[in-house]
Amino acid sequence: MQMSPGAPSAQIVSRTPMSPPHWALLQRRVLDDATAGCIEFFDKYFDERGYLRCVPRWGGNDGPDDAAENLLNWPALHALGADDIVFEMYKIGWEGHLRQYTEAKTEEVPLARDGMYYKEFPTMFDWFHHGEGLNAFFLQGLSDPHDPDYINRARRFAGFYMGTDPQADNYDPEHRIIKSLFNGSRGPLLRQATALDWAGDPIEVEGRFNPLHRERNFEEMLEHFRDYTDVVGDHPLNLGATTLALTAYAVTGEEQYRDWVLEYVDAWVQRIEANGGIIPSNIGLDGTIGGAYGGKWWAGTYGWGFTVDVVPYTGERAHRGAQFQYRAGYGFGNALLLTGDQRYVDAWRGMWDKVNANSREIDGQTHYPHMYGTEEGEEGWYHYRPVKFAPSAEEVYFWTQDETVLDELPETPRWVRHLNGEDPDYPVDSLQDDLDRIRSCVEGIRADATTPDTRMSDDMNHLNPAITDSLIRLMLGGIPTGRVGYPLHCRLRYFDAVERRAGLPEDVAALVDGMTADSTSVTLVNISQTRERAIVVQGGAYAEHLITTVNDGADTVDVNETCFTVDLAPGAGVRLDIGMQRYARQPTFRRPWD
């Protein structure tokens, strides 16, 4: 087989026949059917410019981030091995999205009267929404890291938080804070936010739209955000901005981006230590814990004490501290990617014990708090639930490979049981579920009778056929990227050694079925009975893991690189035990032949 120049020196050759396992056939079917579904989705909901066929709006209910989420997982799907058309459609849709929301303007909301995007980035909003809108962008470099527009955007976006853009004065290097929960290409919002800032311009709702947040009129949209006022000062959600700098570092290799991530995450580690092991949810403009709101470390929108008194469409209270609790942890994961230093994960994980130590017995069962603040006139822990406080526990388990982390979960995830050899049915079950979801999405696309002027940008989010969670777990041994806007954490990644593109070659399937702190086991199979295939296997999504050895069941090959090549004869397969040093190399988007 003719392989491209620059292929890794270590090579495994398998000519051992392997009848295609059921999971392998299903895996390729999922890739093919997800691709076909994406084509139907794109044809229906995007025009020839890449503009979304909807009413573009600003706000937390139905804003630019929701529009971008219609491309959620498309770059990841391509990087797994889907057809190039998926990535081509993504780029048309992404470029169209940037133009559409730069042209879209508000009339009454002051934050976006000159355009919802400025310099191709939201003018000013929170990282709960920034992250969702940027999810696909962060993963674009997995397939095309040399796109000059991508490189320029990665630099520009990171610069909004590093002091290189005078119009985006978001970061205070003296106090190592991002100055507001609301931030973006126009800088920070240094006043109280209003319900209008969050909800967007007045709009006709009843009879025209069916908002996913269930509001029945615009007044209820405003009421939804009535309490979302306290945004001044730094907030754990702003750790999402570190993914911008990590992306810029992975695509350029320039140390300034790495240095900023570590500077900012180190500041949060110190705040956790200074606050008794618990991350505070507001930092004042003077850099003090709780300084934005009278010393209350737990105050602020989306903070520890952020309980909304009345949800307009239910009449009930809602505890919304989880909005940061299940997202901020990835900031510490970004620092781990850059350093391999587990102290960053320990800072996040150590908080669990501090919170859970405040458990109490309720009706004979142990309950654990998930919020802190003023409840019924008294300051303290509240919102007790029968599950432990352990946000991002699956991610922490992946990062540490510490089995005791699983004790914090109500039950061990099936994926982990599969890796431990305890759930052999998981691969087939999960892939069959994915095929069911893809079929359901396509049925929904075909049945959708809405018109663009009665369609909100998030109406079709649930119909997006780019289903990747099981594929990431099974093929890569990784944590699904979901919708929150963070990097891909995985053990392995693949490239087509002949076509020189990201993803498994056509006809090849992969199943990671074992992981320890220093090893990964994977089966690769070529389901084609007539054509050989060559695969580059890389340690980690960003070549962050050093592969030390590979054993194919007969011989052990010394590798000591970030990747190696596997040559599969027609109908051949091989199970590999791969030794590795995790987080031993700096993360990069560079491909094996670059």
Secondary structure per residue as TSV (DSSP state, phi and psi in degrees):
chain	resnum	aa	ss	phi	psi
A	1	M	-	360.0	136.0
A	2	Q	-	-85.4	110.5
A	3	M	-	-102.0	158.9
A	4	S	-	-72.1	151.1
A	5	P	T	-58.2	149.0
A	6	G	T	87.4	7.3
A	7	A	-	-66.0	150.9
A	8	P	-	-58.1	152.0
A	9	S	S	-74.7	-35.1
A	10	A	-	-76.9	135.3
A	11	Q	E	-142.1	137.1
A	12	I	E	-112.0	131.5
A	13	V	E	-117.0	126.6
A	14	S	E	-124.4	125.5
A	15	R	-	-120.3	14.4
A	16	T	-	-79.3	119.4
A	17	P	B	-60.9	140.3
A	18	M	-	-138.5	112.0
A	19	S	-	-59.1	129.6
A	20	P	-	-54.8	117.1
A	21	P	-	-65.4	159.4
A	22	H	H	-58.1	-42.4
A	23	W	H	-62.1	-34.1
A	24	A	H	-68.6	-42.5
A	25	L	H	-65.0	-41.1
A	26	L	H	-65.0	-39.7
A	27	Q	H	-60.9	-46.8
A	28	R	H	-65.9	-33.3
A	29	R	H	-65.6	-40.8
A	30	V	H	-62.1	-45.2
A	31	L	H	-59.9	-43.9
A	32	D	H	-69.7	-45.0
A	33	D	H	-72.6	-34.4
A	34	A	H	-62.3	-39.3
A	35	T	H	-62.5	-48.0
A	36	A	H	-61.2	-39.1
A	37	G	H	-65.1	-40.0
A	38	C	H	-62.3	-36.1
A	39	I	H	-63.0	-44.8
A	40	E	H	-64.9	-42.5
A	41	F	H	-60.3	-47.0
A	42	F	H	-64.3	-43.9
A	43	D	H	-62.0	-32.4
A	44	K	H	-84.5	-39.3
A	45	Y	H	-107.6	-3.7
A	46	F	B	-124.1	144.4
A	47	D	-	-93.0	-175.3
A	48	E	T	-66.4	-18.9
A	49	R	T	-85.3	-10.6
A	50	G	S	89.6	8.2
A	51	Y	-	-77.8	141.4
A	52	L	B	-76.3	133.7
A	53	R	S	-81.8	84.9
A	54	C	S	-160.9	180.0
A	55	V	-	-92.8	108.5
A	56	P	-	-70.7	130.7
A	57	R	-	-134.2	165.4
A	58	W	-	-104.7	145.8
A	59	G	S	131.5	175.7
A	60	G	S	-80.3	-15.7
A	61	N	S	-82.2	-46.4
A	62	D	S	-154.1	71.8
A	63	G	-	-113.1	-167.8
A	64	P	H	-56.5	-34.5
A	65	D	H	-63.2	-38.2
A	66	D	H	-66.5	-36.9
A	67	A	H	-63.0	-45.6
A	68	A	H	-64.5	-27.5
A	69	E	G	-66.6	-12.8
A	70	N	G	-69.6	-10.9
A	71	L	G	-106.5	12.4
A	72	L	T	-56.1	130.3
A	73	N	T	77.1	-2.8
A	74	W	H	-65.8	-47.2
A	75	P	H	-61.5	-37.6
A	76	A	H	-64.2	-41.4
A	77	L	H	-60.2	-43.3
A	78	H	H	-65.4	-41.8
A	79	A	H	-67.5	-17.2
A	80	L	H	-81.1	-25.8
A	81	G	T	136.5	8.3
A	82	A	-	-69.0	163.9
A	83	D	-	-59.5	151.9
A	84	D	H	-58.8	-23.4
A	85	I	H	-62.4	-28.6
A	86	V	H	-62.0	-45.0
A	87	F	H	-71.1	-35.6
A	88	E	H	-64.4	-42.9
A	89	M	H	-66.0	-41.4
A	90	Y	H	-55.4	-46.9
A	91	K	H	-66.5	-37.1
A	92	I	H	-63.1	-46.1
A	93	G	H	-66.1	-37.9
A	94	W	H	-69.1	-44.6
A	95	E	H	-63.0	-41.3
A	96	G	H	-63.6	-39.4
A	97	H	H	-60.6	-44.7
A	98	L	H	-62.2	-41.8
A	99	R	H	-69.3	-43.5
A	100	Q	H	-61.4	-41.9
A	101	Y	H	-90.1	-7.6
A	102	T	H	-77.2	-37.9
A	103	E	H	-74.8	-31.4
A	104	A	-	-71.0	132.9
A	105	K	-	-131.6	151.2
A	106	T	-	-90.5	161.1
A	107	E	S	-105.1	-42.3
A	108	E	S	-103.2	-30.6
A	109	V	-	-75.4	120.0
A	110	P	G	-69.2	-20.8
A	111	L	G	-70.9	-19.4
A	112	A	G	-138.5	29.0
A	113	R	T	-69.2	-24.1
A	114	D	T	-99.9	9.0
A	115	G	-	134.0	138.1
A	116	M	S	-71.0	-29.1
A	117	Y	E	-111.9	143.0
A	118	Y	E	-133.8	129.7
A	119	K	T	56.6	34.7
A	120	E	T	67.8	27.3
A	121	F	E	-144.8	147.6
A	122	P	E	-54.4	138.1
A	123	T	S	-64.0	-40.1
A	124	M	S	-174.2	108.0
A	125	F	B	-158.0	-171.1
A	126	D	-	-99.0	162.3
A	127	W	H	-77.9	-8.1
A	128	F	H	-61.3	-41.3
A	129	H	H	-92.2	-38.1
A	130	H	H	-52.9	-47.1
A	131	G	H	-60.5	-42.1
A	132	E	H	-65.3	-39.3
A	133	G	H	-72.1	-23.9
A	134	L	H	-100.3	1.3
A	135	N	H	-52.8	-51.1
A	136	A	H	-66.9	-38.6
A	137	F	H	-59.5	-43.2
A	138	F	H	-58.5	-31.7
A	139	L	H	-95.5	-4.0
A	140	Q	H	-59.2	-35.5
A	141	G	T	-66.0	-15.5
A	142	L	T	-63.0	-30.4
A	143	S	T	-106.7	-29.3
A	144	D	-	-145.3	70.2
A	145	P	T	-74.4	-9.8
A	146	H	T	-101.6	5.6
A	147	D	-	-62.2	118.7
A	148	P	H	-60.9	-34.2
A	149	D	H	-65.1	-38.8
A	150	Y	H	-64.8	-44.4
A	151	I	H	-62.8	-45.2
A	152	N	H	-63.3	-40.8
A	153	R	H	-68.1	-40.5
A	154	A	H	-59.5	-43.2
A	155	R	H	-64.0	-47.5
A	156	R	H	-64.2	-46.7
A	157	F	H	-63.5	-44.1
A	158	A	H	-63.0	-35.4
A	159	G	H	-62.9	-25.0
A	160	F	T	-60.8	-22.8
A	161	Y	T	-113.7	7.1
A	162	M	T	-124.0	11.7
A	163	G	T	79.7	12.9
A	164	T	-	-92.6	-5.4
A	165	D	-	-121.8	111.3
A	166	P	T	-64.3	-19.3
A	167	Q	T	-84.8	-6.6
A	168	A	-	-125.4	72.3
A	169	D	-	-84.5	59.5
A	170	N	-	-80.4	-29.9
A	171	Y	E	-110.8	136.5
A	172	D	E	-108.0	103.9
A	173	P	T	-68.0	-24.6
A	174	E	T	-66.3	-47.0
A	175	H	T	-97.6	-2.9
A	176	R	T	55.0	50.5
A	177	I	E	-127.3	149.3
A	178	I	E	-91.1	127.5
A	179	K	S	-74.5	-12.7
A	180	S	B	-156.1	153.8
A	181	L	S	-63.8	-32.5
A	182	F	S	-91.3	119.9
A	183	N	B	-155.1	165.4
A	184	G	S	165.8	-154.3
A	185	S	T	-71.8	-14.0
A	186	R	T	-102.8	6.8
A	187	G	-	96.8	-166.9
A	188	P	-	-90.8	154.0
A	189	L	-	-92.1	114.5
A	190	L	-	-108.9	34.3
A	191	R	S	-137.6	172.8
A	192	Q	-	-62.9	135.9
A	193	A	-	-77.3	154.2
A	194	T	-	-110.6	163.9
A	195	A	H	-60.5	-33.6
A	196	L	H	-66.5	-39.4
A	197	D	H	-55.2	-39.5
A	198	W	H	-82.0	-39.6
A	199	A	H	-87.5	-22.4
A	200	G	-	88.2	179.9
A	201	D	S	-61.9	152.9
A	202	P	-	-55.6	142.9
A	203	I	-	-149.1	146.6
A	204	E	-	-68.4	131.0
A	205	V	-	-119.2	-60.7
A	206	E	T	-61.3	127.5
A	207	G	T	86.0	-13.1
A	208	R	T	-114.4	-47.7
A	209	F	-	-119.9	162.2
A	210	N	-	-129.7	77.4
A	211	P	-	-56.8	139.8
A	212	L	T	-68.5	-21.6
A	213	H	T	-83.0	0.3
A	214	R	-	75.5	15.0
A	215	E	-	-69.4	143.8
A	216	R	S	-97.8	-11.6
A	217	N	S	-161.8	172.4
A	218	F	H	-67.3	-31.1
A	219	E	H	-60.0	-37.4
A	220	E	H	-72.2	-28.9
A	221	M	H	-62.2	-44.7
A	222	L	H	-63.3	-41.9
A	223	E	H	-63.5	-34.3
A	224	H	H	-55.5	-36.8
A	225	F	T	-105.5	16.4
A	226	R	T	-55.9	-39.9
A	227	D	T	-92.7	3.7
A	228	Y	T	-88.3	58.6
A	229	T	T	-104.3	-34.8
A	230	D	-	-84.7	95.3
A	231	V	-	-121.4	-9.2
A	232	V	B	-72.9	140.2
A	233	G	S	97.8	170.7
A	234	D	B	-78.7	159.5
A	235	H	-	-150.4	144.9
A	236	P	G	-56.4	-28.3
A	237	L	G	-60.1	-26.6
A	238	N	G	-67.3	-11.6
A	239	L	G	-60.0	-18.9
A	240	G	G	-60.1	-26.9
A	241	A	G	-65.7	-20.6
A	242	T	H	-64.6	-23.6
A	243	T	H	-69.0	-28.8
A	244	L	H	-61.9	-48.4
A	245	A	H	-69.9	-36.3
A	246	L	H	-61.5	-42.1
A	247	T	H	-62.5	-44.8
A	248	A	H	-62.7	-37.8
A	249	Y	H	-67.3	-43.1
A	250	A	H	-64.0	-29.6
A	251	V	H	-93.6	-21.2
A	252	T	H	-115.3	-28.8
A	253	G	-	75.6	10.9
A	254	E	-	-83.3	128.2
A	255	E	H	-63.3	-25.5
A	256	Q	H	-58.0	-34.3
A	257	Y	H	-73.3	-42.7
A	258	R	H	-61.4	-44.6
A	259	D	H	-61.0	-40.0
A	260	W	H	-67.4	-42.5
A	261	V	H	-55.8	-49.0
A	262	L	H	-69.1	-36.1
A	263	E	H	-60.0	-46.2
A	264	Y	H	-73.7	-43.1
A	265	V	H	-67.1	-38.6
A	266	D	H	-58.2	-37.2
A	267	A	H	-61.7	-40.6
A	268	W	H	-70.7	-35.3
A	269	V	H	-60.0	-43.0
A	270	Q	H	-65.9	-36.4
A	271	R	H	-67.1	-38.3
A	272	I	H	-60.5	-46.8
A	273	E	H	-61.7	-42.4
A	274	A	H	-71.5	-19.1
A	275	N	T	-104.4	29.8
A	276	G	T	72.8	25.4
A	277	G	T	91.4	3.9
A	278	I	S	-120.6	131.2
A	279	I	-	-67.2	126.9
A	280	P	-	-76.2	154.7
A	281	S	S	-105.7	10.0
A	282	N	-	-156.9	139.8
A	283	I	B	-123.3	127.8
A	284	G	-	-68.7	165.5
A	285	L	T	-64.4	-15.2
A	286	D	T	-92.0	4.9
A	287	G	S	85.5	3.3
A	288	T	-	-89.4	147.9
A	289	I	B	-67.1	126.3
A	290	G	T	74.3	5.0
A	291	G	T	-64.7	-20.1
A	292	A	T	-75.9	-24.3
A	293	Y	T	-140.2	63.8
A	294	G	T	63.2	30.3
A	295	G	T	82.7	3.1
A	296	K	-	-82.2	101.0
A	297	W	T	-64.2	-18.3
A	298	W	T	-98.7	0.0
A	299	A	-	-84.6	173.9
A	300	G	S	105.8	155.5
A	301	T	T	-58.3	136.4
A	302	Y	T	61.4	22.4
A	303	G	S	-89.9	-174.5
A	304	W	T	-58.9	-33.7
A	305	G	T	-104.3	21.5
A	306	F	-	-85.8	85.8
A	307	T	E	-109.5	121.0
A	308	V	E	-81.5	127.3
A	309	D	S	-63.4	-48.1
A	310	V	-	-140.1	119.6
A	311	V	-	-80.4	121.8
A	312	P	T	-59.9	-34.2
A	313	Y	T	-92.5	-2.0
A	314	T	T	-124.5	-23.0
A	315	G	-	76.4	9.1
A	316	E	-	-107.2	165.6
A	317	R	-	-83.3	155.6
A	318	A	E	-138.6	132.8
A	319	H	E	-98.1	116.4
A	320	R	-	-118.8	24.0
A	321	G	T	-67.5	-24.8
A	322	A	H	-62.6	-17.0
A	323	Q	H	-59.6	-33.4
A	324	F	H	-98.1	-30.3
A	325	Q	H	-61.0	-32.1
A	326	Y	T	-101.7	15.7
A	327	R	T	-130.9	-35.3
A	328	A	T	-64.8	-26.1
A	329	G	H	-58.0	-28.5
A	330	Y	H	-67.3	-22.9
A	331	G	H	-61.6	-39.1
A	332	F	H	-71.8	-31.0
A	333	G	H	-65.1	-34.2
A	334	N	H	-63.7	-41.4
A	335	A	H	-65.6	-36.2
A	336	L	H	-61.9	-43.4
A	337	L	H	-57.3	-35.6
A	338	L	H	-84.6	-19.9
A	339	T	H	-127.5	-25.8
A	340	G	-	73.6	8.6
A	341	D	-	-89.3	113.4
A	342	Q	T	-72.3	-8.0
A	343	R	H	-63.1	-26.3
A	344	Y	H	-67.3	-41.9
A	345	V	H	-68.4	-38.9
A	346	D	H	-60.3	-35.7
A	347	A	H	-61.5	-40.4
A	348	W	H	-75.1	-46.4
A	349	R	H	-65.6	-37.1
A	350	G	H	-60.6	-23.8
A	351	M	H	-65.3	-30.8
A	352	W	H	-57.6	-48.7
A	353	D	H	-63.0	-37.0
A	354	K	H	-62.1	-40.7
A	355	V	H	-74.5	-47.8
A	356	N	H	-67.8	-18.2
A	357	A	T	-64.7	-13.8
A	358	N	T	-96.1	23.6
A	359	S	-	-66.3	163.4
A	360	R	E	-149.0	159.1
A	361	E	E	-87.4	127.4
A	362	I	E	-130.4	117.4
A	363	D	T	54.3	40.5
A	364	G	T	78.3	7.2
A	365	Q	E	-127.2	142.1
A	366	T	E	-72.9	128.6
A	367	H	E	-119.2	150.1
A	368	Y	E	-123.0	141.2
A	369	P	E	-77.1	152.7
A	370	H	E	-130.1	-1.1
A	371	M	E	-139.8	158.3
A	372	Y	E	-142.1	136.1
A	373	G	E	162.8	-153.9
A	374	T	E	-94.6	114.8
A	375	E	E	-128.1	120.7
A	376	E	T	55.6	39.3
A	377	G	T	84.5	-4.2
A	378	E	E	-119.8	140.6
A	379	E	E	-84.8	134.9
A	380	G	E	161.5	-170.2
A	381	W	E	-77.5	145.4
A	382	Y	E	-154.9	-169.8
A	383	H	E	54.3	62.5
A	384	Y	E	-79.3	135.6
A	385	R	E	-135.4	157.4
A	386	P	S	-78.3	8.1
A	387	V	S	-114.4	146.2
A	388	K	-	-66.1	152.0
A	389	F	-	-77.9	111.3
A	390	A	-	-156.0	61.6
A	391	P	T	-63.4	140.5
A	392	S	T	64.6	30.7
A	393	A	H	-63.1	-39.6
A	394	E	H	-65.5	-38.3
A	395	E	H	-65.2	-43.2
A	396	V	H	-62.4	-39.6
A	397	Y	H	-61.2	-43.1
A	398	F	H	-62.9	-44.6
A	399	W	H	-67.0	-36.7
A	400	T	H	-100.4	-27.5
A	401	Q	-	58.5	31.0
A	402	D	-	-94.8	113.5
A	403	E	G	-62.2	-25.7
A	404	T	G	-66.9	-19.8
A	405	V	G	-60.9	-33.3
A	406	L	G	-64.7	-21.7
A	407	D	G	-66.4	-18.3
A	408	E	G	-80.6	-12.8
A	409	L	S	-93.6	150.2
A	410	P	S	-58.1	-35.4
A	411	E	S	-154.2	157.1
A	412	T	-	-72.3	128.9
A	413	P	-	-59.2	147.0
A	414	R	H	-58.5	-36.6
A	415	W	H	-58.3	-43.1
A	416	V	H	-68.9	-39.8
A	417	R	H	-62.0	-37.9
A	418	H	H	-60.5	-44.8
A	419	L	H	-64.0	-28.3
A	420	N	T	-88.9	7.1
A	421	G	T	76.1	18.7
A	422	E	S	-105.4	-5.0
A	423	D	-	-143.4	74.7
A	424	P	T	-66.7	-17.0
A	425	D	T	-84.7	-10.8
A	426	Y	H	-56.6	-48.2
A	427	P	H	-56.4	-49.1
A	428	V	H	-66.9	-43.4
A	429	D	H	-60.1	-46.0
A	430	S	H	-69.0	-38.0
A	431	L	H	-70.1	-36.6
A	432	Q	H	-65.1	-38.8
A	433	D	H	-61.5	-39.2
A	434	D	H	-64.1	-41.1
A	435	L	H	-62.9	-38.4
A	436	D	H	-62.3	-42.0
A	437	R	H	-66.1	-41.1
A	438	I	H	-63.1	-44.0
A	439	R	H	-60.6	-42.8
A	440	S	H	-63.1	-40.4
A	441	C	H	-61.6	-47.2
A	442	V	H	-65.0	-39.2
A	443	E	H	-60.7	-41.1
A	444	G	H	-66.5	-39.0
A	445	I	H	-60.2	-47.6
A	446	R	H	-68.7	-27.6
A	447	A	H	-90.1	-9.5
A	448	D	-	-70.3	114.9
A	449	A	-	-104.2	10.2
A	450	T	-	-70.3	159.8
A	451	T	-	-110.0	159.5
A	452	P	G	-55.7	-31.5
A	453	D	G	-84.6	0.0
A	454	T	G	-119.8	19.2
A	455	R	-	-119.6	124.4
A	456	M	-	-83.1	160.8
A	457	S	T	-68.3	-21.9
A	458	D	T	-99.8	2.5
A	459	D	T	-58.9	-33.1
A	460	M	T	-102.4	5.5
A	461	N	G	-54.2	-40.3
A	462	H	G	-74.1	-8.1
A	463	L	G	-99.0	1.9
A	464	N	-	-64.6	117.0
A	465	P	-	-84.8	4.5
A	466	A	-	-77.8	77.8
A	467	I	-	-90.1	114.1
A	468	T	-	-127.8	-7.9
A	469	D	H	-58.4	-51.4
A	470	S	H	-66.3	-37.2
A	471	L	H	-62.3	-41.7
A	472	I	I	-64.5	-42.5
A	473	R	I	-65.5	-48.8
A	474	L	I	-77.4	-43.8
A	475	M	I	-80.3	-40.7
A	476	L	I	-104.4	-14.5
A	477	G	-	63.5	49.9
A	478	G	E	-131.8	174.8
A	479	I	E	-94.6	122.6
A	480	P	-	-53.8	140.0
A	481	T	-	-75.4	-18.3
A	482	G	T	57.6	-143.4
A	483	R	T	-121.9	7.2
A	484	V	T	-86.7	-14.1
A	485	G	-	92.2	56.3
A	486	Y	-	-137.8	170.7
A	487	P	-	-69.1	172.8
A	488	L	-	-91.3	115.4
A	489	H	E	-100.8	117.1
A	490	C	E	-154.3	165.8
A	491	R	S	-84.6	-40.1
A	492	L	E	-131.9	155.7
A	493	R	E	-145.9	154.8
A	494	Y	E	-126.3	154.6
A	495	F	E	-137.2	149.0
A	496	D	E	-80.1	112.8
A	497	A	T	-69.7	-21.7
A	498	V	T	-92.2	-49.5
A	499	E	T	-79.4	-11.0
A	500	R	T	53.8	57.5
A	501	R	E	-141.3	161.1
A	502	A	E	-70.3	148.9
A	503	G	S	102.0	162.9
A	504	L	-	-64.4	143.8
A	505	P	-	-62.9	160.4
A	506	E	T	-52.0	138.8
A	507	D	T	80.8	-5.4
A	508	V	E	-100.8	139.1
A	509	A	E	-125.6	155.7
A	510	A	E	-138.6	140.4
A	511	L	E	-136.3	111.8
A	512	V	E	-81.7	120.0
A	513	D	E	-125.2	12.9
A	514	G	E	-167.0	139.3
A	515	M	E	-146.1	137.6
A	516	T	E	-128.6	-175.8
A	517	A	T	-63.7	-24.7
A	518	D	T	-132.4	23.4
A	519	S	E	-155.8	156.6
A	520	T	E	-141.6	135.0
A	521	S	E	-112.2	133.0
A	522	V	E	-143.1	144.0
A	523	T	E	-108.0	128.2
A	524	L	E	-114.1	133.5
A	525	V	E	-137.7	138.3
A	526	N	E	-100.7	107.2
A	527	I	-	-79.8	-10.9
A	528	S	-	-73.8	131.9
A	529	Q	S	-96.0	5.4
A	530	T	S	-127.8	-17.3
A	531	R	-	-127.6	137.5
A	532	E	-	-82.0	159.9
A	533	R	E	-137.0	147.8
A	534	A	E	-124.8	129.1
A	535	I	E	-124.2	134.8
A	536	V	E	-93.9	125.1
A	537	V	E	-104.0	123.0
A	538	Q	E	-114.1	146.7
A	539	G	E	-83.4	104.5
A	540	G	S	86.9	158.9
A	541	A	T	-64.5	-29.6
A	542	Y	T	-119.4	26.9
A	543	A	S	56.5	32.6
A	544	E	-	-83.1	-15.1
A	545	H	S	-103.4	130.6
A	546	L	E	-85.3	123.8
A	547	I	E	-87.7	120.3
A	548	T	E	-91.7	-47.6
A	549	T	E	-143.5	159.8
A	550	V	E	-136.5	129.5
A	551	N	E	-118.1	126.0
A	552	D	-	-100.5	17.7
A	553	G	S	94.4	-15.7
A	554	A	S	-121.8	-42.9
A	555	D	-	-135.7	154.7
A	556	T	E	-108.6	127.0
A	557	V	E	-109.9	129.7
A	558	D	E	-75.9	130.5
A	559	V	E	-112.2	-64.7
A	560	N	E	54.0	37.8
A	561	E	E	-136.8	178.8
A	562	T	S	-85.9	-4.5
A	563	C	E	-158.8	166.2
A	564	F	E	-151.5	169.2
A	565	T	E	-110.8	141.8
A	566	V	E	-119.4	126.1
A	567	D	E	-107.2	113.3
A	568	L	E	-106.3	123.1
A	569	A	-	-68.7	164.6
A	570	P	T	-54.1	129.8
A	571	G	T	70.5	12.5
A	572	A	B	-96.3	158.1
A	573	G	E	-148.7	165.1
A	574	V	E	-156.8	143.4
A	575	R	E	-105.2	129.2
A	576	L	E	-117.3	135.1
A	577	D	E	-104.9	115.4
A	578	I	E	-109.5	119.7
A	579	G	E	-83.9	142.0
A	580	M	E	-152.4	153.3
A	581	Q	E	-106.4	110.4
A	582	R	T	-73.8	144.2
A	583	Y	T	55.5	37.9
A	584	A	-	-92.7	-13.7
A	585	R	S	-125.3	158.5
A	586	Q	-	-73.3	137.6
A	587	P	-	-66.6	137.8
A	588	T	-	-150.0	149.9
A	589	F	-	-85.5	-6.4
A	590	R	-	-57.4	137.6
A	591	R	-	-88.5	162.5
A	592	P	T	-56.8	-28.4
A	593	W	T	-95.6	-1.6
A	594	D	-	-73.1	360.0
